[in-house]
């Protein structure tokens, strides 16, 4: 377990109250003084920071496009990427059972810890300092923004079907397993017109549906009768 001073170096912020950082890196399996409330706060600070940054980038972005891109940048996948760059798993305190079950590499736990760190910086230094930390850690992702601005699989699938006057896909939860803090969802995407039924897995319903939609898009592309469909707009 590395010292918290090293984590401060990695995020570019020195805490006045380091107990906040310790709480941010404490999983609920380790202590009652865990990071979930800080995670809630950090999620809001992150959303505001990234939303404002996107707002400044291009005045021609529609509200829908801003929302879609922001969602892609603050999702579990992006936060897990940030967590890997920071090496947040080197600092996490968690129960032995959680460690044995792979908690140190579980994307949901690492993403939550990063949000908690953002929340801790906000409490310790205010919004501007939290904003600075977030934008510094997001620099690589924001530089790669054009590649990340594509529509998500659910949107693409919906637009392909709508654009060809076909019924919309239907989604349903197949199963939900695990404890409240580490659930696994399996969702189905059905495109009845083509007889396509795919499943996706995620730590929340939204991600599971996105994975199912991505699989449905792939299956759709492999259907000979779908070759003449108009693609989704850019």
C-alpha positions as protocol buffer text, in pm:
chain_id: "A"
residue {
  index: 1
  type: UNK
  ca { x: 0 y: 0 z: 0 }
}
residue {
  index: 2
  type: UNK
  ca { x: 152 y: 332 z: -109 }
}
residue {
  index: 3
  type: UNK
  ca { x: 147 y: 645 z: 103 }
}
residue {
  index: 4
  type: UNK
  ca { x: -115 y: 910 z: 33 }
}
residue {
  index: 5
  type: UNK
  ca { x: 155 y: 1168 z: -41 }
}
residue {
  index: 6
  type: UNK
  ca { x: 227 y: 973 z: -359 }
}
residue {
  index: 7
  type: UNK
  ca { x: -138 y: 991 z: -461 }
}
residue {
  index: 8
  type: UNK
  ca { x: -131 y: 1366 z: -402 }
}
residue {
  index: 9
  type: UNK
  ca { x: 163 y: 1390 z: -643 }
}
residue {
  index: 10
  type: UNK
  ca { x: -21 y: 1185 z: -903 }
}
residue {
  index: 11
  type: UNK
  ca { x: -335 y: 1398 z: -896 }
}
residue {
  index: 12
  type: UNK
  ca { x: -145 y: 1726 z: -859 }
}
residue {
  index: 13
  type: UNK
  ca { x: -304 y: 1843 z: -536 }
}
residue {
  index: 14
  type: UNK
  ca { x: -182 y: 1857 z: -176 }
}
residue {
  index: 15
  type: UNK
  ca { x: -456 y: 1824 z: 85 }
}
residue {
  index: 16
  type: UNK
  ca { x: -487 y: 2048 z: 388 }
}
residue {
  index: 17
  type: UNK
  ca { x: -700 y: 1775 z: 548 }
}
residue {
  index: 18
  type: UNK
  ca { x: -554 y: 1444 z: 433 }
}
residue {
  index: 19
  type: UNK
  ca { x: -825 y: 1254 z: 620 }
}
residue {
  index: 20
  type: UNK
  ca { x: -1056 y: 1345 z: 333 }
}
residue {
  index: 21
  type: UNK
  ca { x: -826 y: 1170 z: 88 }
}
residue {
  index: 22
  type: UNK
  ca { x: -808 y: 865 z: 314 }
}
residue {
  index: 23
  type: UNK
  ca { x: -1186 y: 849 z: 324 }
}
residue {
  index: 24
  type: UNK
  ca { x: -1199 y: 885 z: -55 }
}
residue {
  index: 25
  type: UNK
  ca { x: -981 y: 577 z: -92 }
}
residue {
  index: 26
  type: UNK
  ca { x: -1169 y: 365 z: 162 }
}
residue {
  index: 27
  type: UNK
  ca { x: -1418 y: 111 z: 31 }
}
residue {
  index: 28
  type: UNK
  ca { x: -1730 y: 31 z: 232 }
}
residue {
  index: 29
  type: UNK
  ca { x: -1603 y: -323 z: 286 }
}
residue {
  index: 30
  type: UNK
  ca { x: -1316 y: -185 z: 497 }
}
residue {
  index: 31
  type: UNK
  ca { x: -1479 y: 74 z: 722 }
}
residue {
  index: 32
  type: UNK
  ca { x: -1801 y: 253 z: 807 }
}
residue {
  index: 33
  type: UNK
  ca { x: -1613 y: 574 z: 725 }
}
residue {
  index: 34
  type: UNK
  ca { x: -1610 y: 494 z: 352 }
}
residue {
  index: 35
  type: UNK
  ca { x: -1615 y: 692 z: 29 }
}
residue {
  index: 36
  type: UNK
  ca { x: -1973 y: 666 z: -97 }
}
residue {
  index: 37
  type: UNK
  ca { x: -2087 y: 1015 z: 10 }
}
residue {
  index: 38
  type: UNK
  ca { x: -1772 y: 1166 z: -139 }
}
residue {
  index: 39
  type: UNK
  ca { x: -1841 y: 969 z: -457 }
}
residue {
  index: 40
  type: UNK
  ca { x: -2187 y: 1129 z: -479 }
}
residue {
  index: 41
  type: UNK
  ca { x: -2036 y: 1475 z: -440 }
}
residue {
  index: 42
  type: UNK
  ca { x: -1753 y: 1408 z: -684 }
}
residue {
  index: 43
  type: UNK
  ca { x: -1996 y: 1287 z: -949 }
}
residue {
  index: 44
  type: UNK
  ca { x: -2169 y: 1626 z: -943 }
}
residue {
  index: 45
  type: UNK
  ca { x: -1842 y: 1822 z: -952 }
}
residue {
  index: 46
  type: UNK
  ca { x: -1715 y: 1608 z: -1239 }
}
residue {
  index: 47
  type: UNK
  ca { x: -2035 y: 1648 z: -1440 }
}
residue {
  index: 48
  type: UNK
  ca { x: -2031 y: 2026 z: -1399 }
}
residue {
  index: 49
  type: UNK
  ca { x: -1662 y: 2056 z: -1488 }
}
residue {
  index: 50
  type: UNK
  ca { x: -1681 y: 1841 z: -1800 }
}
residue {
  index: 51
  type: UNK
  ca { x: -2011 y: 1997 z: -1905 }
}
residue {
  index: 52
  type: UNK
  ca { x: -1866 y: 2348 z: -1885 }
}
residue {
  index: 53
  type: UNK
  ca { x: -1553 y: 2244 z: -2072 }
}
residue {
  index: 54
  type: UNK
  ca { x: -1762 y: 2100 z: -2355 }
}
residue {
  index: 55
  type: UNK
  ca { x: -1983 y: 2409 z: -2356 }
}
residue {
  index: 56
  type: UNK
  ca { x: -1674 y: 2626 z: -2418 }
}
residue {
  index: 57
  type: UNK
  ca { x: -1538 y: 2409 z: -2697 }
}
residue {
  index: 58
  type: UNK
  ca { x: -1797 y: 2471 z: -2967 }
}
residue {
  index: 59
  type: UNK
  ca { x: -2096 y: 2706 z: -2962 }
}
residue {
  index: 60
  type: UNK
  ca { x: -2264 y: 2498 z: -3232 }
}
residue {
  index: 61
  type: UNK
  ca { x: -2304 y: 2187 z: -3017 }
}
residue {
  index: 62
  type: UNK
  ca { x: -2672 y: 2114 z: -2956 }
}
residue {
  index: 63
  type: UNK
  ca { x: -2801 y: 2036 z: -2609 }
}
residue {
  index: 64
  type: UNK
  ca { x: -2848 y: 1674 z: -2710 }
}
residue {
  index: 65
  type: UNK
  ca { x: -2494 y: 1640 z: -2839 }
}
residue {
  index: 66
  type: UNK
  ca { x: -2348 y: 1809 z: -2532 }
}
residue {
  index: 67
  type: UNK
  ca { x: -2539 y: 1569 z: -2307 }
}
residue {
  index: 68
  type: UNK
  ca { x: -2433 y: 1267 z: -2511 }
}
residue {
  index: 69
  type: UNK
  ca { x: -2064 y: 1356 z: -2516 }
}
residue {
  index: 70
  type: UNK
  ca { x: -2061 y: 1449 z: -2147 }
}
residue {
  index: 71
  type: UNK
  ca { x: -2223 y: 1114 z: -2066 }
}
residue {
  index: 72
  type: UNK
  ca { x: -1946 y: 936 z: -2258 }
}
residue {
  index: 73
  type: UNK
  ca { x: -1676 y: 1130 z: -2071 }
}
residue {
  index: 74
  type: UNK
  ca { x: -1805 y: 1080 z: -1716 }
}
residue {
  index: 75
  type: UNK
  ca { x: -1910 y: 716 z: -1754 }
}
residue {
  index: 76
  type: UNK
  ca { x: -1751 y: 424 z: -1572 }
}
residue {
  index: 77
  type: UNK
  ca { x: -1528 y: 338 z: -1870 }
}
residue {
  index: 78
  type: UNK
  ca { x: -1370 y: 684 z: -1884 }
}
residue {
  index: 79
  type: UNK
  ca { x: -1328 y: 702 z: -1507 }
}
residue {
  index: 80
  type: UNK
  ca { x: -1169 y: 357 z: -1505 }
}
residue {
  index: 81
  type: UNK
  ca { x: -923 y: 487 z: -1763 }
}
residue {
  index: 82
  type: UNK
  ca { x: -838 y: 782 z: -1537 }
}
residue {
  index: 83
  type: UNK
  ca { x: -808 y: 546 z: -1241 }
}
residue {
  index: 84
  type: UNK
  ca { x: -559 y: 331 z: -1432 }
}
residue {
  index: 85
  type: UNK
  ca { x: -346 y: 635 z: -1520 }
}
residue {
  index: 86
  type: UNK
  ca { x: -343 y: 746 z: -1156 }
}
residue {
  index: 87
  type: UNK
  ca { x: -295 y: 393 z: -1024 }
}
residue {
  index: 88
  type: UNK
  ca { x: -574 y: 444 z: -771 }
}
residue {
  index: 89
  type: UNK
  ca { x: -584 y: 74 z: -686 }
}
residue {
  index: 90
  type: UNK
  ca { x: -244 y: 112 z: -514 }
}
residue {
  index: 91
  type: UNK
  ca { x: -409 y: 327 z: -248 }
}
residue {
  index: 92
  type: UNK
  ca { x: -746 y: 162 z: -187 }
}
residue {
  index: 93
  type: UNK
  ca { x: -841 y: 24 z: 152 }
}
residue {
  index: 94
  type: UNK
  ca { x: -1091 y: -261 z: 125 }
}
residue {
  index: 95
  type: UNK
  ca { x: -1194 y: -572 z: 310 }
}
residue {
  index: 96
  type: UNK
  ca { x: -1012 y: -899 z: 259 }
}
residue {
  index: 97
  type: UNK
  ca { x: -1315 y: -1059 z: 96 }
}
residue {
  index: 98
  type: UNK
  ca { x: -1345 y: -775 z: -155 }
}
residue {
  index: 99
  type: UNK
  ca { x: -976 y: -801 z: -239 }
}
residue {
  index: 100
  type: UNK
  ca { x: -1002 y: -1177 z: -295 }
}
residue {
  index: 101
  type: UNK
  ca { x: -1301 y: -1128 z: -526 }
}
residue {
  index: 102
  type: UNK
  ca { x: -1100 y: -895 z: -751 }
}
residue {
  index: 103
  type: UNK
  ca { x: -1207 y: -563 z: -607 }
}
residue {
  index: 104
  type: UNK
  ca { x: -877 y: -391 z: -682 }
}
residue {
  index: 105
  type: UNK
  ca { x: -932 y: -435 z: -1055 }
}
residue {
  index: 106
  type: UNK
  ca { x: -1311 y: -396 z: -1067 }
}
residue {
  index: 107
  type: UNK
  ca { x: -1391 y: -96 z: -1290 }
}
residue {
  index: 108
  type: UNK
  ca { x: -1693 y: 11 z: -1085 }
}
residue {
  index: 109
  type: UNK
  ca { x: -1489 y: 34 z: -764 }
}
residue {
  index: 110
  type: UNK
  ca { x: -1202 y: 219 z: -930 }
}
residue {
  index: 111
  type: UNK
  ca { x: -1437 y: 463 z: -1104 }
}
residue {
  index: 112
  type: UNK
  ca { x: -1622 y: 530 z: -779 }
}
residue {
  index: 113
  type: UNK
  ca { x: -1291 y: 594 z: -600 }
}
residue {
  index: 114
  type: UNK
  ca { x: -1190 y: 854 z: -860 }
}
residue {
  index: 115
  type: UNK
  ca { x: -1521 y: 1035 z: -815 }
}
residue {
  index: 116
  type: UNK
  ca { x: -1467 y: 1025 z: -440 }
}
residue {
  index: 117
  type: UNK
  ca { x: -1122 y: 1180 z: -482 }
}
residue {
  index: 118
  type: UNK
  ca { x: -1275 y: 1461 z: -688 }
}
residue {
  index: 119
  type: UNK
  ca { x: -1530 y: 1513 z: -412 }
}
residue {
  index: 120
  type: UNK
  ca { x: -1256 y: 1521 z: -150 }
}
residue {
  index: 121
  type: UNK
  ca { x: -1059 y: 1783 z: -343 }
}
residue {
  index: 122
  type: UNK
  ca { x: -1375 y: 1993 z: -371 }
}
residue {
  index: 123
  type: UNK
  ca { x: -1435 y: 1981 z: 5 }
}
residue {
  index: 124
  type: UNK
  ca { x: -1070 y: 2053 z: 83 }
}
residue {
  index: 125
  type: UNK
  ca { x: -994 y: 2324 z: -172 }
}
residue {
  index: 126
  type: UNK
  ca { x: -1314 y: 2440 z: -339 }
}
residue {
  index: 127
  type: UNK
  ca { x: -1454 y: 2409 z: -688 }
}
residue {
  index: 128
  type: UNK
  ca { x: -1170 y: 2576 z: -879 }
}
residue {
  index: 129
  type: UNK
  ca { x: -909 y: 2342 z: -733 }
}
residue {
  index: 130
  type: UNK
  ca { x: -1128 y: 2041 z: -804 }
}
residue {
  index: 131
  type: UNK
  ca { x: -1183 y: 2167 z: -1157 }
}
residue {
  index: 132
  type: UNK
  ca { x: -806 y: 2202 z: -1206 }
}
residue {
  index: 133
  type: UNK
  ca { x: -743 y: 1847 z: -1086 }
}
residue {
  index: 134
  type: UNK
  ca { x: -1018 y: 1702 z: -1307 }
}
residue {
  index: 135
  type: UNK
  ca { x: -905 y: 1883 z: -1622 }
}
residue {
  index: 136
  type: UNK
  ca { x: -544 y: 1785 z: -1561 }
}
residue {
  index: 137
  type: UNK
  ca { x: -635 y: 1418 z: -1528 }
}
residue {
  index: 138
  type: UNK
  ca { x: -875 y: 1438 z: -1823 }
}
residue {
  index: 139
  type: UNK
  ca { x: -622 y: 1613 z: -2051 }
}
residue {
  index: 140
  type: UNK
  ca { x: -550 y: 1302 z: -2259 }
}
residue {
  index: 141
  type: UNK
  ca { x: -917 y: 1214 z: -2298 }
}
residue {
  index: 142
  type: UNK
  ca { x: -1015 y: 1569 z: -2392 }
}
residue {
  index: 143
  type: UNK
  ca { x: -733 y: 1582 z: -2647 }
}
residue {
  index: 144
  type: UNK
  ca { x: -882 y: 1271 z: -2803 }
}
residue {
  index: 145
  type: UNK
  ca { x: -1232 y: 1420 z: -2799 }
}
residue {
  index: 146
  type: UNK
  ca { x: -1309 y: 1390 z: -3173 }
}
residue {
  index: 147
  type: UNK
  ca { x: -1271 y: 1014 z: -3148 }
}
residue {
  index: 148
  type: UNK
  ca { x: -1501 y: 1002 z: -2847 }
}
residue {
  index: 149
  type: UNK
  ca { x: -1779 y: 1218 z: -2986 }
}
residue {
  index: 150
  type: UNK
  ca { x: -1941 y: 944 z: -3188 }
}
residue {
  index: 151
  type: UNK
  ca { x: -2290 y: 837 z: -3090 }
}
residue {
  index: 152
  type: UNK
  ca { x: -2333 y: 557 z: -2841 }
}
residue {
  index: 153
  type: UNK
  ca { x: -2455 y: 214 z: -2962 }
}
residue {
  index: 154
  type: UNK
  ca { x: -2816 y: 262 z: -2840 }
}
residue {
  index: 155
  type: UNK
  ca { x: -2845 y: 591 z: -3026 }
}
residue {
  index: 156
  type: UNK
  ca { x: -2691 y: 446 z: -3343 }
}
residue {
  index: 157
  type: UNK
  ca { x: -2920 y: 146 z: -3340 }
}
residue {
  index: 158
  type: UNK
  ca { x: -3228 y: 358 z: -3278 }
}
residue {
  index: 159
  type: UNK
  ca { x: -3139 y: 598 z: -3561 }
}
residue {
  index: 160
  type: UNK
  ca { x: -3073 y: 315 z: -3808 }
}
residue {
  index: 161
  type: UNK
  ca { x: -3414 y: 165 z: -3738 }
}
residue {
  index: 162
  type: UNK
  ca { x: -3598 y: 498 z: -3729 }
}
residue {
  index: 163
  type: UNK
  ca { x: -3429 y: 613 z: -4048 }
}
residue {
  index: 164
  type: UNK
  ca { x: -3555 y: 303 z: -4225 }
}
residue {
  index: 165
  type: UNK
  ca { x: -3908 y: 325 z: -4078 }
}
residue {
  index: 166
  type: UNK
  ca { x: -3863 y: 10 z: -3870 }
}
residue {
  index: 167
  type: UNK
  ca { x: -3983 y: -61 z: -3514 }
}
residue {
  index: 168
  type: UNK
  ca { x: -3749 y: 48 z: -3234 }
}
residue {
  index: 169
  type: UNK
  ca { x: -3547 y: -209 z: -3038 }
}
residue {
  index: 170
  type: UNK
  ca { x: -3685 y: -341 z: -2711 }
}
residue {
  index: 171
  type: UNK
  ca { x: -3469 y: -371 z: -2398 }
}
residue {
  index: 172
  type: UNK
  ca { x: -3529 y: -575 z: -2086 }
}
residue {
  index: 173
  type: UNK
  ca { x: -3329 y: -677 z: -1781 }
}
residue {
  index: 174
  type: UNK
  ca { x: -3251 y: -1049 z: -1797 }
}
residue {
  index: 175
  type: UNK
  ca { x: -3088 y: -1069 z: -1455 }
}
residue {
  index: 176
  type: UNK
  ca { x: -2937 y: -863 z: -1176 }
}
residue {
  index: 177
  type: UNK
  ca { x: -2699 y: -1032 z: -934 }
}
residue {
  index: 178
  type: UNK
  ca { x: -2466 y: -931 z: -652 }
}
residue {
  index: 179
  type: UNK
  ca { x: -2484 y: -693 z: -358 }
}
residue {
  index: 180
  type: UNK
  ca { x: -2611 y: -337 z: -396 }
}
residue {
  index: 181
  type: UNK
  ca { x: -2259 y: -195 z: -420 }
}
residue {
  index: 182
  type: UNK
  ca { x: -2131 y: -446 z: -678 }
}
residue {
  index: 183
  type: UNK
  ca { x: -2421 y: -558 z: -893 }
}
residue {
  index: 184
  type: UNK
  ca { x: -2398 y: -719 z: -1236 }
}
residue {
  index: 185
  type: UNK
  ca { x: -2677 y: -655 z: -1485 }
}
residue {
  index: 186
  type: UNK
  ca { x: -2753 y: -862 z: -1793 }
}
residue {
  index: 187
  type: UNK
  ca { x: -2983 y: -690 z: -2043 }
}
residue {
  index: 188
  type: UNK
  ca { x: -3133 y: -805 z: -2370 }
}
residue {
  index: 189
  type: UNK
  ca { x: -3177 y: -603 z: -2688 }
}
residue {
  index: 190
  type: UNK
  ca { x: -3439 y: -736 z: -2931 }
}
residue {
  index: 191
  type: UNK
  ca { x: -3470 y: -618 z: -3292 }
}
residue {
  index: 192
  type: UNK
  ca { x: -3776 y: -819 z: -3381 }
}
residue {
  index: 193
  type: UNK
  ca { x: -3791 y: -719 z: -3749 }
}
residue {
  index: 194
  type: UNK
  ca { x: -3465 y: -905 z: -3811 }
}
residue {
  index: 195
  type: UNK
  ca { x: -3504 y: -1173 z: -3544 }
}
residue {
  index: 196
  type: UNK
  ca { x: -3207 y: -1039 z: -3349 }
}
residue {
  index: 197
  type: UNK
  ca { x: -3174 y: -1091 z: -2974 }
}
residue {
  index: 198
  type: UNK
  ca { x: -2847 y: -1001 z: -2804 }
}
residue {
  index: 199
  type: UNK
  ca { x: -2732 y: -965 z: -2445 }
}
residue {
  index: 200
  type: UNK
  ca { x: -2495 y: -727 z: -2274 }
}
residue {
  index: 201
  type: UNK
  ca { x: -2340 y: -719 z: -1927 }
}
residue {
  index: 202
  type: UNK
  ca { x: -2255 y: -420 z: -1710 }
}
residue {
  index: 203
  type: UNK
  ca { x: -2235 y: -290 z: -1356 }
}
residue {
  index: 204
  type: UNK
  ca { x: -2553 y: -91 z: -1417 }
}
residue {
  index: 205
  type: UNK
  ca { x: -2854 y: -120 z: -1645 }
}
residue {
  index: 206
  type: UNK
  ca { x: -2740 y: 160 z: -1876 }
}
residue {
  index: 207
  type: UNK
  ca { x: -2403 y: 1 z: -1952 }
}
residue {
  index: 208
  type: UNK
  ca { x: -2558 y: -344 z: -1998 }
}
residue {
  index: 209
  type: UNK
  ca { x: -2808 y: -202 z: -2249 }
}
residue {
  index: 210
  type: UNK
  ca { x: -2529 y: -23 z: -2437 }
}
residue {
  index: 211
  type: UNK
  ca { x: -2332 y: -347 z: -2468 }
}
residue {
  index: 212
  type: UNK
  ca { x: -2642 y: -532 z: -2584 }
}
residue {
  index: 213
  type: UNK
  ca { x: -2709 y: -259 z: -2843 }
}
residue {
  index: 214
  type: UNK
  ca { x: -2350 y: -280 z: -2968 }
}
residue {
  index: 215
  type: UNK
  ca { x: -2390 y: -656 z: -3015 }
}
residue {
  index: 216
  type: UNK
  ca { x: -2721 y: -597 z: -3197 }
}
residue {
  index: 217
  type: UNK
  ca { x: -2557 y: -348 z: -3433 }
}
residue {
  index: 218
  type: UNK
  ca { x: -2289 y: -602 z: -3514 }
}
residue {
  index: 219
  type: UNK
  ca { x: -2550 y: -873 z: -3572 }
}
residue {
  index: 220
  type: UNK
  ca { x: -2747 y: -634 z: -3791 }
}
residue {
  index: 221
  type: UNK
  ca { x: -2443 y: -566 z: -4008 }
}
residue {
  index: 222
  type: UNK
  ca { x: -2404 y: -939 z: -4065 }
}
residue {
  index: 223
  type: UNK
  ca { x: -2762 y: -978 z: -4191 }
}
residue {
  index: 224
  type: UNK
  ca { x: -2771 y: -989 z: -4575 }
}
residue {
  index: 225
  type: UNK
  ca { x: -3123 y: -843 z: -4574 }
}
residue {
  index: 226
  type: UNK
  ca { x: -2994 y: -541 z: -4379 }
}
residue {
  index: 227
  type: UNK
  ca { x: -2732 y: -448 z: -4640 }
}
residue {
  index: 228
  type: UNK
  ca { x: -2956 y: -185 z: -4802 }
}
residue {
  index: 229
  type: UNK
  ca { x: -3042 y: -5 z: -4478 }
}
residue {
  index: 230
  type: UNK
  ca { x: -2951 y: 361 z: -4459 }
}
residue {
  index: 231
  type: UNK
  ca { x: -2685 y: 414 z: -4189 }
}
residue {
  index: 232
  type: UNK
  ca { x: -2731 y: 644 z: -3891 }
}
residue {
  index: 233
  type: UNK
  ca { x: -2647 y: 1009 z: -3944 }
}
residue {
  index: 234
  type: UNK
  ca { x: -2308 y: 1133 z: -3826 }
}
